[in-house]
Amino acid sequence: MTTLTSDIDNLQNLDSRRLRELLEPKSVVIIGANSNSTWSHFTHSNLIAGGFEGELYLVNRRGEECHGQASFSSISALPEAPDLAIVLTGTNSLETILEEARLKGIRNLILLASGLGEAGEEGQALQARLVERARAAGQLILGPNNLGFINSHAKVAAFSHMTQMPLVSGSVGVASQSGALAIYLLPYMASRGVGCSIAVTVGNEAMVSAIDVMGVLVEDKNTKVIAAYLEQISDPAQFLEVAARARAAGKPIVIFKAGRGEASARVAAAHTGSLVGDDKVIDAACQQFGVIRVENIEDLVATAGIIESYGALAGNRMGVVTGSGAMCALVADKAEAAGLELPTPAESTVQRLHDAGLPSSATVNNPLDTTGYISVDPTILTKANQCFIDDSNFDFIVVNGSWPANQAMVDMSRLTGDELLRQLKSSPKPVIPMSFLPTEVTEFGRQYAAEHGYPHASDSFDRGIPAVARSIWWGKRTAELANDGELPVPPRIAKPAGAEKWTEVQAGEFLREHGVPYVPAVIATSAQTAVAAAQSMGYPVVLKVASEDIAHKTDVGGVRLMLQDAEAVSEAYDFIRTSVAKLAPEARIQGVAVSPMRPAGTELLVGIVRDPQWGLVLAVGFGGVMVEILKDSALRLVPVGPAEIRRMLESLKGIDLLTGFRGAEATDLDELAAAIFKISQVAVGLGDELEELEINPLRVSGNQIEALDALIRWKDR
């Protein structure tokens, strides 16, 4: 009998050992067993069909026989404290059951019931009471409002719905915030030849979250790839910590995060706010921390299957051998969209192909169409495969093929089957089979592949080629992050007194004091002082309204450019004051800022805004005031280093503007990244009081880098 201990702190900060205890039971009890209940039937039959080898108890309050097995009328009547209780009853009995389980010494429970945290205040209150009871008793609850889990290697199918049993075992671990999705996901994985190590549904995540499950999968010896279906990421810090651990362990995380259309919970006043939305930040976090994000369940399974078998592919150069011109066209389109290279075969490869029997009329391209000659000599396919395998122009080879669906297919391929299997298993570079169109794996194919050691075959070019590209990206990204090193911790910067009322000029002075290159400026309170400032600086100059209340100066007529003389400055000063008074009558005006007019250059926006969940987010984009229209920007979580900031710049569609477009002076991207890094470090140094720091524009002309305008906003107290 297991000794019940109180471990409140451990359950509030769930570690993997505690969760593994729940996922690896040696004895199980179904509470609320009933032969007339579909839930009870599937729970019981899945455990049996899944090969559970431990003690399986049933509790039925009448003590009736259930599913052909004797039951106990109460939890207290059980002969031992089972390692896991699967509770099928409704919400009204849960508190009583939890107490009876505590008295019996049951530490781990799955609660299927809905109508709790997802169902309004009353349900939320009940769920909170259950969690409080469980924590006080050292118990762990999976759910509620979930369907349980399957641990295929431990032969525990504690899953309370219809699914394929026994589950096809493999090395893809699954964490799902939806139980219903798992009903369809697990059979779909099997139909695509992708085996599962552990699959866990978490429901309301009262005590066990999907991220907790992902953390266990990082340490699970039977898991190579972690696949997750997420509807929300409630603890970003934990998510990023698990992502870092998975990357260090060499285990890619592939997620399908639903809800791209969610509206941002944050309203930001400056341009940066239009670039930062909840889903965009999640995209940025995944890219920054080496997490593969896909758009649908099919890609989740295809990507996990490719990486499970082939790992991180080491290069981007793909060679493709097919038997159809239509396949070649499809592959070429998919490869271009995925950013894969299709190098031309070497001249020696062309000659070897013709020597092997490819007709002289056949054009040797990549992708290669072996033409209808395969009807004359089917071995031309494997001969062509070998020619491409031996070509140093290719990092990996994709061939048209799949697991045989039946014995007839095996017999049809008897001339090429053995050689193809040798190529798939023993070639010095990866050789990846893919079907032309989506193909389901049959039970015959699964058994044949297992007996002969066939690697994973992607169900189609349409899914497989993007999955290959994701595998390559993950390997490259992992290497980049390993080489980036630790970032220095910026010094703490105290918020200056009166900073809430700063104008652009004061914000600029502050940034300049902390190492950010910033154009000089003087605030004028009359046309005469504006002219005097302009003459001191030298013409031409620019005038801008100085007000902490106006974020977008051009919208209220608050900016005049290229002022060449005193008359133009005086006229511009009067125009700005009149226009702002009319269009922003409530705004507090400190005066009009006078600055040197810099020559034309490339305008960037560099902004840091605080996301309510993810913290500070850096946005870099082209366009200055046109940034929302151009929509050419990149995001990263802060802190972020110069190397990653350079990658942000290189990812922008307009990067040619910085690298010598049409004879313009090129910018040293490392210098530019260092300047942006300095800005981000100031934001980090300011700590939790900072809400937003935006420089727009950051003028870049060759290696002249200078901020021309700035906005700093602070949290409301």
Secondary structure as the mmCIF struct_conf table of DSSP 4:
data_model
#
loop_
_struct_conf.conf_type_id
_struct_conf.id
_struct_conf.beg_label_comp_id
_struct_conf.beg_label_asym_id
_struct_conf.beg_label_seq_id
_struct_conf.end_label_comp_id
_struct_conf.end_label_asym_id
_struct_conf.end_label_seq_id
HELX_LH_PP_P HELX_LH_PP_P1 THR A 2 LEU A 4
HELX_RH_AL_P HELX_RH_AL_P1 ILE A 8 GLN A 12
TURN_TY1_P TURN_TY1_P1 ASN A 13 ASN A 13
HELX_RH_AL_P HELX_RH_AL_P2 SER A 16 LEU A 23
BEND BEND1 GLU A 24 GLU A 24
BEND BEND2 LYS A 26 LYS A 26
STRN STRN1 SER A 27 ILE A 31
TURN_TY1_P TURN_TY1_P2 GLY A 32 GLY A 32
TURN_TY1_P TURN_TY1_P3 SER A 35 ASN A 36
HELX_RH_AL_P HELX_RH_AL_P3 THR A 38 ALA A 49
TURN_TY1_P TURN_TY1_P4 GLY A 50 GLY A 51
BEND BEND3 GLY A 54 GLY A 54
STRN STRN2 GLU A 55 VAL A 59
TURN_TY1_P TURN_TY1_P5 ARG A 61 ARG A 62
STRN STRN3 CYS A 66 CYS A 66
TURN_TY1_P TURN_TY1_P6 HIS A 67 GLY A 68
STRN STRN4 GLN A 69 GLN A 69
STRN STRN5 PHE A 72 PHE A 72
BEND BEND4 SER A 73 ILE A 75
TURN_TY1_P TURN_TY1_P7 SER A 76 ALA A 77
BEND BEND5 LEU A 78 GLU A 80
BEND BEND6 ASP A 83 ASP A 83
STRN STRN6 LEU A 84 VAL A 87
BEND BEND7 THR A 89 THR A 89
HELX_RH_3T_P HELX_RH_3T_P1 THR A 91 SER A 93
HELX_RH_AL_P HELX_RH_AL_P4 LEU A 94 LYS A 104
TURN_TY1_P TURN_TY1_P8 GLY A 105 GLY A 105
STRN STRN7 ASN A 108 LEU A 111
BEND BEND8 GLY A 115 LEU A 116
TURN_TY1_P TURN_TY1_P9 GLY A 117 GLU A 118
BEND BEND9 ALA A 119 ALA A 119
HELX_RH_AL_P HELX_RH_AL_P5 GLY A 120 ALA A 137
TURN_TY1_P TURN_TY1_P10 GLY A 138 GLY A 138
STRN STRN8 LEU A 140 LEU A 142
BEND BEND10 PRO A 144 ASN A 146
STRN STRN9 GLY A 148 ASN A 151
TURN_TY1_P TURN_TY1_P11 SER A 152 LYS A 155
STRN STRN10 VAL A 156 PHE A 159
BEND BEND11 HIS A 161 HIS A 161
BEND BEND12 MET A 165 PRO A 166
STRN STRN11 SER A 169 SER A 176
BEND BEND13 GLN A 177 GLN A 177
HELX_RH_AL_P HELX_RH_AL_P6 GLY A 179 SER A 191
TURN_TY1_P TURN_TY1_P12 ARG A 192 GLY A 193
STRN STRN12 CYS A 196 THR A 201
TURN_TY1_P TURN_TY1_P13 GLY A 203 ASN A 204
BEND BEND14 ALA A 206 MET A 207
HELX_RH_AL_P HELX_RH_AL_P7 ALA A 210 GLU A 219
TURN_TY1_P TURN_TY1_P14 LYS A 221 ASN A 222
BEND BEND15 LYS A 224 LYS A 224
STRN STRN13 VAL A 225 LEU A 230
BEND BEND16 GLU A 231 GLU A 231
BEND BEND17 SER A 234 SER A 234
HELX_RH_AL_P HELX_RH_AL_P8 PRO A 236 ALA A 248
TURN_TY1_P TURN_TY1_P15 ALA A 249 GLY A 250
STRN STRN14 ILE A 253 LYS A 257
TURN_TY1_P TURN_TY1_P16 ARG A 260 GLY A 261
HELX_LH_PP_P HELX_LH_PP_P2 GLU A 262 SER A 264
BEND BEND18 ALA A 265 ALA A 265
BEND BEND19 ALA A 269 ALA A 270
TURN_TY1_P TURN_TY1_P17 HIS A 271 HIS A 271
HELX_RH_AL_P HELX_RH_AL_P9 THR A 272 LEU A 275
HELX_RH_AL_P HELX_RH_AL_P10 ASP A 278 PHE A 289
TURN_TY1_P TURN_TY1_P18 GLY A 290 GLY A 290
STRN STRN15 ILE A 292 VAL A 294
BEND BEND20 GLU A 295 ASN A 296
HELX_RH_AL_P HELX_RH_AL_P11 ILE A 297 TYR A 310
BEND BEND21 ALA A 312 ALA A 312
BEND BEND22 ALA A 314 ALA A 314
BEND BEND23 ASN A 316 ASN A 316
STRN STRN16 ARG A 317 ARG A 317
STRN STRN17 MET A 318 THR A 322
BEND BEND24 GLY A 323 GLY A 323
HELX_RH_AL_P HELX_RH_AL_P12 GLY A 325 ALA A 338
TURN_TY1_P TURN_TY1_P19 GLY A 339 GLY A 339
STRN STRN18 GLU A 341 GLU A 341
HELX_LH_PP_P HELX_LH_PP_P3 PRO A 343 ALA A 346
HELX_RH_AL_P HELX_RH_AL_P13 GLU A 347 ASP A 355
TURN_TY1_P TURN_TY1_P20 ALA A 356 GLY A 357
TURN_TY1_P TURN_TY1_P21 SER A 360 SER A 361
BEND BEND25 ALA A 362 ALA A 362
BEND BEND26 ASN A 366 PRO A 367
STRN STRN19 LEU A 368 ASP A 369
HELX_RH_3T_P HELX_RH_3T_P2 THR A 371 SER A 375
TURN_TY1_P TURN_TY1_P22 VAL A 376 VAL A 376
TURN_TY1_P TURN_TY1_P23 PRO A 378 THR A 379
HELX_RH_AL_P HELX_RH_AL_P14 ILE A 380 ILE A 389
TURN_TY1_P TURN_TY1_P24 ASP A 390 ASP A 390
TURN_TY1_P TURN_TY1_P25 SER A 392 ASN A 393
BEND BEND27 ASP A 395 ASP A 395
STRN STRN20 PHE A 396 ASN A 400
BEND BEND28 ALA A 405 ASN A 406
HELX_RH_AL_P HELX_RH_AL_P15 GLN A 407 MET A 412
TURN_TY1_P TURN_TY1_P26 SER A 413 THR A 416
HELX_RH_AL_P HELX_RH_AL_P16 GLY A 417 SER A 426
BEND BEND29 PRO A 428 LYS A 429
STRN STRN21 VAL A 431 MET A 434
BEND BEND30 PHE A 436 LEU A 437
HELX_LH_PP_P HELX_LH_PP_P4 GLU A 440 THR A 442
HELX_RH_AL_P HELX_RH_AL_P17 GLU A 443 HIS A 452
TURN_TY1_P TURN_TY1_P27 GLY A 453 GLY A 453
STRN STRN22 SER A 458 SER A 458
BEND BEND31 ASP A 459 ASP A 459
HELX_RH_AL_P HELX_RH_AL_P18 PHE A 461 ASP A 484
HELX_LH_PP_P HELX_LH_PP_P5 GLU A 486 ARG A 492
HELX_LH_PP_P HELX_LH_PP_P6 ALA A 494 PRO A 496
TURN_TY1_P TURN_TY1_P28 ALA A 497 GLY A 498
HELX_RH_3T_P HELX_RH_3T_P3 ALA A 499 LYS A 501
HELX_RH_AL_P HELX_RH_AL_P19 GLU A 504 GLU A 513
TURN_TY1_P TURN_TY1_P29 HIS A 514 GLY A 515
STRN STRN23 TYR A 518 TYR A 518
STRN STRN24 VAL A 522 ALA A 524
BEND BEND32 THR A 525 SER A 526
HELX_RH_AL_P HELX_RH_AL_P20 ALA A 527 MET A 537
BEND BEND33 TYR A 539 PRO A 540
STRN STRN25 VAL A 541 ALA A 546
TURN_TY1_P TURN_TY1_P30 GLU A 548 ASP A 549
BEND BEND34 ALA A 551 ALA A 551
HELX_RH_3T_P HELX_RH_3T_P4 LYS A 553 VAL A 556
TURN_TY1_P TURN_TY1_P31 GLY A 557 GLY A 557
STRN STRN26 VAL A 559 LEU A 563
BEND BEND35 ASP A 565 ASP A 565
HELX_RH_AL_P HELX_RH_AL_P21 ALA A 566 LEU A 583
TURN_TY1_P TURN_TY1_P32 PRO A 585 GLU A 586
BEND BEND36 ALA A 587 ALA A 587
STRN STRN27 GLY A 591 PRO A 596
HELX_LH_PP_P HELX_LH_PP_P7 ARG A 598 ALA A 600
STRN STRN28 THR A 602 ASP A 611
TURN_TY1_P TURN_TY1_P33 PRO A 612 TRP A 614
STRN STRN29 GLY A 615 PHE A 622
HELX_RH_3T_P HELX_RH_3T_P5 GLY A 624 MET A 626
HELX_RH_AL_P HELX_RH_AL_P22 VAL A 627 LEU A 630
STRN STRN30 SER A 633 LEU A 637
BEND BEND37 VAL A 638 PRO A 639
HELX_RH_AL_P HELX_RH_AL_P23 PRO A 642 SER A 651
BEND BEND38 LEU A 652 LEU A 652
TURN_TY1_P TURN_TY1_P34 LYS A 653 GLY A 654
HELX_RH_3T_P HELX_RH_3T_P6 ILE A 655 LEU A 658
TURN_TY1_P TURN_TY1_P35 THR A 659 GLY A 660
HELX_RH_3T_P HELX_RH_3T_P7 PHE A 661 GLY A 663
HELX_LH_PP_P HELX_LH_PP_P8 ALA A 664 THR A 667
HELX_RH_AL_P HELX_RH_AL_P24 LEU A 669 LEU A 686
HELX_RH_3T_P HELX_RH_3T_P8 GLY A 687 GLU A 689
STRN STRN31 LEU A 690 SER A 701
TURN_TY1_P TURN_TY1_P36 GLY A 702 ASN A 703
STRN STRN32 GLN A 704 ALA A 707
STRN STRN33 ALA A 710 TRP A 714
#
